[in-house]
Amino acid sequence: MGAYNSNYLSNVQSNIGAMLDCGINTLEFGVREFYNMFLASDMSEKLNRGDAYTVCTLGGVELAEYVVCYAMNNSNFIHVKKASDPAFNQHLNDAIINVNSREYWAGKVIVEYTWEKNISFAEFDRCVPIENVMSLYDGFKDADTLMINIRLDEMMKEASSVAKLKVRRELMGLSQSELAKLSQVPLRTLQQYEQKRKNINNAKAIYLVNLSSALRCDVRDLME
């Protein structure tokens, strides 16, 4: 990890915020689906390495288009077909960024926090998923950065005591029994992972693969 120069911070915040607003509200991807695409893209990796220049030279709409096209060439996102749909470019051409949307706000907040703490987007998302950041919008949209970051610090601390598997399962709206059926992991074993009575880091590889597939996340997102 290498934090980029603070002179880029405001531009990165605006562009990532606009990218999320466009990807979710204009292109109509799900929050988790689109954010996973961003995390898997080299744009995310560039920022993690401290290279903010490329992100700053593109607007939010261009970034959203780039992330979708990048995902189409990634085997983990083979289902993404929108960029080959004639309506895709029309949606992009008609895009109007809403700087007051919760997606735009969440993008700015995430960029600020990860930059200040010098942690990767993926590392932060494993502890505080973007859905949880967005849930703060109504109560914190007018708060200053200090207050927001204090709350995020609290959420990071709280996350350390809750199994990441449980967080991901609840984000997907699945019960334990539903996830057990989807992943073919025994219900009792699943419960033990969530209670941290068994270490998921030592789980069978097939369990981890099946769980990550059912929860549409990376295996690393479930590791403690």
C-alpha positions as CSV (number, residue, x, y, z in Angstrom):
1,M,0.0,0.0,0.0
2,G,1.1,3.5,-0.7
3,A,-1.0,6.6,0.0
4,Y,-1.2,9.0,-3.0
5,N,-0.5,12.7,-2.7
6,S,-3.2,14.6,-0.8
7,N,-3.5,16.9,-3.8
8,Y,-5.4,14.1,-5.6
9,L,-7.7,13.3,-2.8
10,S,-10.6,15.6,-3.6
11,N,-10.6,14.5,-7.3
12,V,-10.5,10.8,-6.4
13,Q,-13.4,11.2,-4.0
14,S,-15.5,13.0,-6.7
15,N,-14.7,10.5,-9.4
16,I,-15.2,7.4,-7.4
17,G,-18.4,8.8,-6.0
18,A,-19.6,9.6,-9.5
19,M,-18.6,6.2,-10.7
20,L,-20.7,4.5,-8.0
21,D,-23.7,6.7,-8.7
22,C,-23.4,5.9,-12.5
23,G,-22.8,2.2,-12.1
24,I,-25.6,1.7,-9.6
25,N,-28.2,4.3,-10.5
26,T,-27.7,4.7,-14.3
27,L,-26.4,1.3,-15.3
28,E,-28.6,-0.4,-12.7
29,F,-26.1,-2.9,-11.3
30,G,-26.7,-4.1,-7.8
31,V,-24.5,-2.3,-5.1
32,R,-22.6,-5.4,-4.3
33,E,-22.3,-6.6,-7.8
34,F,-20.9,-3.3,-9.1
35,Y,-18.6,-2.7,-6.1
36,N,-17.1,-6.2,-6.5
37,M,-16.4,-5.4,-10.1
38,F,-14.6,-2.2,-9.0
39,L,-12.6,-4.1,-6.4
40,A,-11.5,-6.6,-9.0
41,S,-10.5,-3.9,-11.5
42,D,-7.0,-2.4,-11.9
43,M,-8.4,1.0,-11.1
44,S,-8.9,-0.2,-7.5
45,E,-5.4,-1.6,-7.5
46,K,-3.9,1.6,-8.9
47,L,-5.3,3.5,-6.0
48,N,-4.1,0.9,-3.5
49,R,-0.6,1.3,-4.9
50,G,-0.7,5.1,-4.6
51,D,-1.3,5.8,-8.2
52,A,-4.2,8.3,-8.4
53,Y,-3.3,9.9,-11.7
54,T,-5.3,7.6,-14.0
55,V,-8.4,7.8,-11.9
56,C,-8.2,11.6,-11.8
57,T,-8.0,11.8,-15.6
58,L,-11.3,10.0,-16.1
59,G,-14.7,11.2,-15.1
60,G,-17.1,9.1,-13.1
61,V,-19.1,7.9,-16.1
62,E,-15.9,6.9,-17.9
63,L,-14.7,5.0,-14.8
64,A,-18.1,3.2,-14.6
65,E,-17.7,2.2,-18.2
66,Y,-14.1,1.0,-17.7
67,V,-15.1,-1.1,-14.7
68,V,-17.9,-2.9,-16.6
69,C,-15.7,-3.5,-19.6
70,Y,-12.9,-4.8,-17.4
71,A,-15.3,-7.2,-15.7
72,M,-16.4,-8.6,-19.1
73,N,-12.8,-9.8,-19.6
74,N,-12.6,-11.3,-16.1
75,S,-13.8,-14.9,-15.8
76,N,-15.2,-14.2,-12.4
77,F,-17.7,-11.8,-14.0
78,I,-18.5,-13.7,-17.2
79,H,-22.2,-13.0,-16.7
80,V,-21.7,-9.3,-17.3
81,K,-23.1,-8.6,-20.7
82,K,-24.2,-5.0,-20.5
83,A,-21.4,-3.4,-22.4
84,S,-22.4,-5.4,-25.5
85,D,-26.0,-4.2,-25.2
86,P,-26.7,-1.3,-27.6
87,A,-28.6,0.4,-24.8
88,F,-25.4,0.5,-22.7
89,N,-23.8,3.4,-24.5
90,Q,-27.0,5.3,-24.6
91,H,-27.3,5.0,-20.8
92,L,-23.8,6.3,-20.5
93,N,-24.5,9.2,-22.9
94,D,-27.6,10.1,-20.9
95,A,-26.0,9.7,-17.5
96,I,-26.5,12.6,-15.1
97,I,-24.5,12.3,-11.9
98,N,-26.4,12.9,-8.7
99,V,-23.9,14.4,-6.2
100,N,-26.5,14.1,-3.5
101,S,-27.1,10.3,-3.9
102,R,-26.1,7.9,-1.1
103,E,-23.9,6.1,-3.6
104,Y,-21.9,9.3,-4.4
105,W,-21.6,10.1,-0.7
106,A,-20.5,6.6,0.1
107,G,-17.8,6.7,-2.5
108,K,-16.4,9.9,-1.1
109,V,-16.5,8.6,2.4
110,I,-14.7,5.3,1.5
111,V,-12.0,7.1,-0.5
112,E,-11.3,9.5,2.4
113,Y,-11.2,6.8,5.1
114,T,-9.0,4.3,3.1
115,W,-6.7,7.1,2.2
116,E,-6.3,8.4,5.8
117,K,-5.9,4.9,7.2
118,N,-3.7,3.7,4.3
119,I,-5.7,0.5,3.8
120,S,-6.9,-1.1,0.6
121,F,-10.5,-0.8,-0.6
122,A,-10.9,-4.6,-0.3
123,E,-9.5,-4.7,3.2
124,F,-11.9,-2.0,4.3
125,D,-14.8,-3.7,2.6
126,R,-14.1,-7.0,4.3
127,C,-14.6,-5.2,7.7
128,V,-17.1,-2.6,6.7
129,P,-19.0,-3.5,3.5
130,I,-20.1,-0.7,1.3
131,E,-23.7,-1.5,2.1
132,N,-23.0,-0.6,5.8
133,V,-21.3,2.6,4.8
134,M,-24.4,3.5,2.7
135,S,-26.6,2.8,5.7
136,L,-25.0,5.8,7.5
137,Y,-26.2,8.2,4.8
138,D,-29.3,9.5,6.5
139,G,-27.6,10.1,9.8
140,F,-24.2,11.3,8.7
141,K,-24.7,13.0,5.2
142,D,-24.2,16.4,6.8
143,A,-21.6,15.4,9.4
144,D,-18.0,16.5,9.1
145,T,-15.2,14.0,8.2
146,L,-14.1,13.6,11.8
147,M,-17.5,12.4,13.0
148,I,-17.8,10.1,10.1
149,N,-14.4,8.6,10.6
150,I,-15.0,8.1,14.3
151,R,-18.1,6.1,13.4
152,L,-16.2,4.1,10.9
153,D,-13.5,3.4,13.4
154,E,-16.2,2.0,15.7
155,M,-17.5,-0.1,12.9
156,M,-14.1,-1.5,12.2
157,K,-13.7,-2.4,15.8
158,E,-17.1,-4.0,16.0
159,A,-16.4,-6.0,12.9
160,S,-13.4,-7.7,14.5
161,S,-15.8,-9.4,17.0
162,V,-18.3,-10.6,14.3
163,A,-17.5,-13.4,11.9
164,K,-17.1,-12.1,8.4
165,L,-19.1,-15.1,7.2
166,K,-22.1,-13.9,9.2
167,V,-21.7,-10.4,7.9
168,R,-21.7,-11.6,4.3
169,R,-24.6,-14.0,4.8
170,E,-26.8,-11.3,6.3
171,L,-25.9,-8.8,3.5
172,M,-27.2,-11.4,1.0
173,G,-30.4,-11.8,3.1
174,L,-29.8,-15.6,3.6
175,S,-30.6,-17.6,6.7
176,Q,-28.0,-20.1,7.9
177,S,-30.1,-23.0,6.6
178,E,-30.4,-21.4,3.2
179,L,-26.7,-20.8,3.0
180,A,-26.0,-24.3,4.1
181,K,-28.2,-25.7,1.4
182,L,-26.7,-23.4,-1.3
183,S,-23.1,-24.1,-0.3
184,Q,-23.5,-27.8,0.7
185,V,-21.7,-27.0,3.9
186,P,-23.3,-28.8,6.9
187,L,-25.5,-26.4,8.9
188,R,-23.8,-27.2,12.2
189,T,-20.4,-26.5,10.7
190,L,-21.6,-23.2,9.3
191,Q,-23.0,-22.2,12.7
192,Q,-19.6,-23.1,14.3
193,Y,-17.8,-20.9,11.8
194,E,-20.1,-18.0,12.6
195,Q,-19.8,-18.5,16.3
196,K,-16.0,-18.7,15.9
197,R,-16.0,-22.1,17.6
198,K,-14.3,-23.4,14.5
199,N,-11.7,-21.4,12.6
200,I,-12.9,-20.8,9.1
201,N,-9.3,-20.3,8.0
202,N,-8.8,-24.0,8.5
203,A,-12.0,-25.0,6.6
204,K,-11.9,-27.5,3.7
205,A,-11.0,-25.8,0.4
206,I,-14.3,-26.9,-1.1
207,Y,-16.3,-25.4,1.7
208,L,-14.6,-22.0,1.2
209,V,-15.1,-22.1,-2.6
210,N,-18.7,-23.1,-2.2
211,L,-19.4,-20.4,0.5
212,S,-17.7,-17.7,-1.5
213,S,-19.6,-18.7,-4.6
214,A,-23.0,-18.7,-2.8
215,L,-22.2,-15.3,-1.2
216,R,-20.7,-13.8,-4.4
217,C,-17.5,-12.7,-2.8
218,D,-13.8,-13.6,-2.7
219,V,-12.6,-16.4,-0.5
220,R,-10.5,-13.8,1.3
221,D,-13.6,-11.9,2.3
222,L,-14.5,-14.8,4.6
223,M,-11.1,-15.4,6.2
224,E,-10.5,-14.1,9.7
